[in-house]
């Protein structure tokens, strides 16, 4: 027979019921998020003050607006039970395919790429939102076939679900986002417990495909990638090979970061950024701006915040109340880690330039809001996991 709850136990239950998930948010994840927002706003304000004549706060104000909307979306998602998304896996996957097909037909062309749909307040990039849609849909499909993960047919089918939208993204062309899709799919399969031999086979096939695309196909006169994409993928190996063209961005980034030294040159003396030698200084190469303006100290602060973000995401993978939540958290973890590693790596010359933005730091509406939605799902998983643990503990105490 269950024991009667004590007054203290009843008080705890009443407080939890009244205040709900707000008590159960991951404070460290929230701290990392707010810290990166602050770093982004400070960096973009200094880097873009001369970009729009007469409007020194143009990018800063828009980034601040995206941040406010993003935080509100994140907090709203914390009160939503993510498990309900599993019921909508087909519509979510359909939206993933449909949006990327829509951009191919109606998207605006900029710099030879058709990646954006023009909206009244910002340029919507379906491939960015598609990263999160893929994580949710693929996680649900994996849960449905979890008992058959040891079958090669299951692994092949699940991987094809990711390669389809990845191919649509490559056509735009957006190689960076396509690689994120593949990375997310591999991470979800790994978290689900897919046999190592299957994952090894997929990685081997990916390596063979890379050789075919970069070496064999061009030699045979077939060009899968655009010439500039091949130059960016191979140019980082020898940055001084073509400093005025293919490796210009890498060289300017290395100069910017190197000139920052310990504490940076400050906004007024950051010549690589201020004189526009550093391209895309508010998007792809925002970390280079941090290095030049605020030096090693600023770069270390940003990387520390990312380390905190990744640590808490790993923790949430283990706290999830069910496999679906663990897979979503694992997919978000892979998305964040890949983008941080590749973006920072390309600014210091150890990774190829693929157009991957730095989460919560780079300017941009679609990428910024997608990251906030992903963080909102992480907080929802944390909240639901803590509620499940509390309910289980309470049941044990009262039994």
C-alpha positions in Angstrom: 0.0 0.0 0.0 1.3 3.4 -0.9 2.4 5.8 1.9 0.6 9.1 2.3 2.7 12.0 0.9 4.3 14.1 3.5 3.6 17.9 3.6 7.0 18.5 2.0 6.4 16.1 -0.8 3.0 17.7 -1.5 4.7 21.1 -1.6 7.3 19.9 -4.1 4.5 18.4 -6.3 2.5 21.6 -6.2 5.5 23.8 -7.1 6.4 21.5 -10.0 2.9 21.4 -11.3 2.5 25.2 -11.0 5.8 26.3 -12.5 6.3 23.4 -14.8 9.3 23.1 -17.2 10.8 26.4 -16.3 12.3 24.8 -13.2 13.8 22.0 -15.4 15.6 23.9 -18.1 19.3 23.1 -18.5 20.9 26.3 -17.1 24.3 25.6 -18.6 22.9 25.1 -22.1 21.0 28.3 -21.7 24.1 30.1 -20.5 26.1 28.9 -23.5 23.3 30.0 -25.8 23.0 33.5 -24.3 26.8 33.9 -24.2 27.2 33.1 -27.9 24.4 35.5 -28.8 26.2 38.2 -26.9 29.5 37.4 -28.7 27.7 37.4 -32.1 26.1 40.8 -31.6 29.3 42.4 -30.3 31.4 40.9 -33.2 28.9 41.7 -36.0 28.4 45.3 -34.7 32.1 46.0 -35.0 32.7 44.1 -38.2 29.8 45.6 -40.2 29.8 49.2 -39.1 31.1 50.4 -42.5 29.3 47.8 -44.7 26.1 49.8 -45.3 26.8 53.6 -45.8 24.6 55.6 -43.4 23.4 52.5 -41.5 26.2 51.3 -39.2 23.8 49.2 -37.2 22.0 47.5 -40.2 23.3 44.0 -39.6 23.5 44.4 -35.8 19.8 45.3 -35.5 18.6 42.5 -37.7 20.8 40.0 -35.8 19.4 41.3 -32.6 15.8 40.8 -34.0 16.6 37.3 -35.0 18.0 36.6 -31.6 14.8 37.8 -29.8 12.6 35.8 -32.1 14.9 32.8 -31.8 14.9 32.8 -28.0 11.1 33.1 -27.9 10.8 30.1 -30.2 13.3 28.1 -28.1 11.5 28.9 -24.9 8.1 28.0 -26.5 9.5 24.6 -27.6 10.6 23.8 -24.0 6.9 23.5 -23.1 6.2 21.1 -25.9 6.5 17.3 -25.7 8.9 16.5 -28.5 7.6 12.8 -28.6 4.5 14.0 -30.4 6.6 14.8 -33.4 7.1 11.1 -34.1 3.5 11.0 -35.2 4.2 13.5 -38.0 7.3 11.9 -39.5 5.8 11.6 -43.0 4.6 15.3 -43.2 8.0 16.4 -41.8 9.9 14.4 -44.4 7.5 15.6 -47.1 8.2 19.2 -46.0 11.9 18.6 -46.2 11.7 17.3 -49.8 9.0 19.9 -50.8 10.9 22.9 -49.6 14.1 21.9 -51.3 12.2 21.3 -54.5 10.4 24.6 -54.2 13.7 26.6 -53.9 14.9 25.0 -57.1 11.8 26.3 -58.9 11.1 29.6 -57.2 14.3 30.5 -55.4 16.3 33.6 -56.2 19.8 33.3 -57.7 22.8 34.9 -56.0 26.4 34.3 -56.9 25.5 31.4 -59.1 23.5 29.5 -56.5 19.7 29.1 -56.1 19.4 28.6 -52.3 17.0 31.3 -51.1 13.4 32.1 -51.2 12.8 35.9 -50.8 10.4 36.7 -47.9 9.4 40.2 -46.7 11.8 40.3 -43.8 14.6 38.0 -44.7 15.9 35.4 -47.2 14.7 32.0 -46.3 17.1 29.1 -47.0 15.2 25.8 -47.0 18.4 23.8 -46.7 19.0 25.3 -43.2 15.6 24.3 -41.8 16.0 21.0 -43.7 18.8 20.0 -41.3 16.4 20.0 -38.4 13.5 18.4 -40.4 15.9 15.6 -41.4 16.9 15.0 -37.8 13.3 14.7 -36.6 12.0 12.6 -39.5 15.0 10.2 -39.7 14.9 9.7 -35.9 11.3 8.7 -36.1 12.0 6.3 -39.0 14.9 4.7 -37.1 12.7 4.2 -34.0 10.1 2.4 -36.2 12.7 0.0 -37.4 14.9 -0.3 -34.3 14.4 -4.0 -34.0 15.8 -4.5 -37.5 18.9 -2.3 -37.3 21.2 -5.3 -37.7 19.9 -5.8 -41.2 21.9 -4.2 -44.1 18.7 -3.4 -45.9 17.5 -1.3 -43.0 20.7 0.7 -42.9 20.6 1.2 -46.6 17.0 2.4 -46.6 17.6 4.8 -43.7 20.7 6.2 -45.4 18.8 6.7 -48.7 16.2 8.8 -46.8 19.1 11.2 -46.0 20.9 11.0 -49.3 17.7 12.0 -51.3 17.4 15.5 -49.7 21.2 15.8 -49.6 21.2 15.4 -53.4 18.6 18.1 -53.8 20.7 20.5 -51.7 23.8 19.7 -53.7 22.0 20.7 -56.9 21.3 24.2 -55.5 24.4 24.0 -55.1 25.1 23.9 -51.4 27.8 21.4 -50.7 28.2 22.4 -47.0 24.6 21.7 -46.0 24.6 18.5 -48.0 27.6 17.3 -46.0 25.7 18.2 -42.8 22.8 16.0 -43.9 25.1 13.1 -44.4 26.9 13.6 -41.1 23.6 13.9 -39.2 22.4 10.6 -40.7 25.5 8.8 -39.7 25.3 10.2 -36.2 21.7 9.1 -35.8 22.5 5.6 -37.0 25.4 5.4 -34.6 23.3 6.5 -31.6 20.6 4.0 -32.5 23.1 1.2 -32.4 23.7 0.4 -36.0 26.4 -2.3 -36.3 29.9 -0.9 -36.8 30.4 -2.9 -40.0 27.5 -1.1 -41.6 28.8 2.3 -40.6 32.3 1.4 -41.7 30.8 0.3 -45.1 29.0 3.7 -45.4 32.1 5.6 -44.6 34.1 3.6 -47.1 31.5 4.3 -49.8 31.7 8.0 -49.0 35.5 7.9 -49.3 35.3 6.2 -52.7 32.6 8.7 -53.9 34.9 11.6 -52.8 37.8 10.2 -54.9 35.5 9.6 -57.9 34.0 13.2 -57.7 37.3 15.0 -57.2 39.7 12.9 -59.3 38.3 10.2 -61.5 35.2 12.0 -62.9 37.1 15.2 -63.9 39.8 13.2 -65.5 37.0 11.6 -67.6 35.5 14.9 -68.5 32.6 14.6 -66.1 32.3 17.5 -63.6 30.0 16.7 -60.7 31.0 19.8 -58.8 31.4 23.3 -59.9 35.1 24.3 -60.6 35.1 26.8 -57.7 33.9 24.1 -55.4 36.7 21.8 -56.4 39.2 24.6 -55.9 37.9 25.3 -52.4 37.9 21.7 -51.4 41.5 21.2 -52.5 43.0 24.7 -52.0 43.4 24.5 -48.3 46.1 21.8 -48.7 48.3 24.5 -50.2 47.0 28.0 -49.3 49.8 29.8 -51.1 49.2 28.0 -54.4 46.7 30.6 -55.8 46.5 33.5 -53.3 44.6 35.8 -55.7 41.8 33.4 -56.5 41.2 29.9 -55.1 43.0 30.4 -51.8 42.4 34.1 -51.3 39.8 33.6 -48.6 42.0 31.2 -46.6 45.0 33.5 -46.8 43.1 36.6 -45.7 41.6 34.6 -42.8 45.0 33.4 -41.6 46.4 37.0 -41.8 43.4 38.3 -39.8 43.6 35.6 -37.0 47.4 35.9 -36.8 47.4 39.7 -36.5 45.1 39.5 -33.5 47.8 37.9 -31.3 46.8 37.6 -27.6 44.2 40.3 -27.0 43.3 41.5 -30.5 43.7 44.7 -32.5 40.3 46.2 -31.5 37.5 47.3 -33.8 39.2 50.5 -34.9 42.5 48.8 -36.0 41.1 45.5 -37.4 42.2 46.3 -40.9 41.5 43.0 -42.5 37.9 43.3 -41.5 37.5 47.1 -41.7 39.1 47.4 -45.1 37.1 44.4 -46.5 40.2 42.3 -47.2 38.4 39.5 -45.3 35.4 38.3 -47.4 32.1 37.3 -45.8 33.3 38.7 -42.5 29.8 38.6 -41.0 28.8 35.1 -42.2 31.3 32.3 -43.1 34.4 34.1 -41.7 33.0 35.6 -38.5 35.4 33.6 -36.4 38.3 35.3 -38.3 36.8 38.6 -37.2 36.8 37.4 -33.6 40.5 36.4 -33.9 41.6 39.7 -35.4 39.5 42.0 -33.2 39.7 40.2 -29.9 42.7 37.9 -30.3 43.3 34.6 -28.6 41.3 35.7 -25.6 38.2 36.3 -27.7 38.6 33.1 -29.7 39.1 31.1 -26.5 36.0 32.5 -25.0 33.9 31.6 -28.1 35.3 28.1 -28.3 34.8 27.6 -24.5 31.1 28.5 -25.0 30.9 26.0 -27.8 32.5 23.3 -25.6 29.9 24.0 -22.9 27.1 23.8 -25.5 28.4 20.5 -26.9 29.0 19.0 -23.4 25.4 19.8 -22.3 24.1 18.3 -25.6 26.0 15.1 -24.9 24.5 15.1 -21.4 21.0 15.5 -22.8 21.5 12.5 -25.1 21.9 10.4 -21.9 19.0 12.1 -20.1 16.4 11.5 -22.8 13.3 9.6 -21.6 13.1 7.5 -24.8 15.1 6.5 -27.9 13.4 9.1 -30.1 14.7 11.9 -27.8 18.2 10.5 -27.7 18.3 10.3 -31.5 17.1 13.9 -32.0 19.7 15.1 -29.4 22.4 13.0 -31.2 21.5 14.5 -34.5 21.5 18.0 -33.2 24.9 17.3 -31.5 26.3 16.1 -34.9 24.9 19.2 -36.6 26.5 21.6 -34.2 29.8 19.8 -33.8 30.3 19.4 -37.6 29.5 23.1 -38.3 31.7 24.4 -35.5 34.6 22.1 -36.5 34.4 22.8 -40.2 33.8 26.5 -39.9 36.6 27.2 -37.4 38.8 24.7 -39.3 38.4 26.5 -42.6 39.3 29.9 -41.0 42.6 28.5 -39.7 43.4 26.5 -42.9 42.9 22.9 -41.7 39.5 22.3 -43.4 38.2 23.1 -46.9 35.9 26.0 -47.5 32.4 24.6 -47.9 30.2 27.6 -46.9 29.2 26.2 -43.5 28.1 28.9 -41.1 29.1 29.1 -37.4 26.1 28.4 -35.3 24.7 31.3 -33.2 27.6 33.5 -34.4 27.2 34.0 -38.2 24.7 36.5 -39.4 21.6 35.0 -41.1 17.9 34.6 -40.4 17.4 31.0 -41.5 20.5 29.5 -40.0 20.1 31.5 -36.8 16.4 30.5 -36.2 17.1 26.9 -37.2 19.7 26.7 -34.5 17.3 28.1 -31.9 14.7 25.6 -32.9 17.2 22.8 -32.4 18.2 24.2 -29.0 14.5 24.4 -28.1 14.2 20.7 -28.9 17.2 19.9 -26.7 15.7 21.8 -23.8 12.4 20.0 -24.4 14.2 16.6 -24.2 15.9 17.8 -21.1 12.7 18.9 -19.5 10.8 15.7 -20.4 13.7 13.6 -19.2 13.8 15.4 -15.8 10.1 15.1 -15.4 10.3 11.3 -16.2 13.1 10.9 -13.6 11.2 13.0 -11.0 8.1 10.9 -11.6 10.0 7.7 -11.3 11.7 8.8 -8.1 8.5 10.0 -6.6 6.9 6.6 -7.4 9.7 4.8 -5.6 9.4 7.1 -2.6 5.7 6.7 -2.3 5.6 3.0 -2.9 
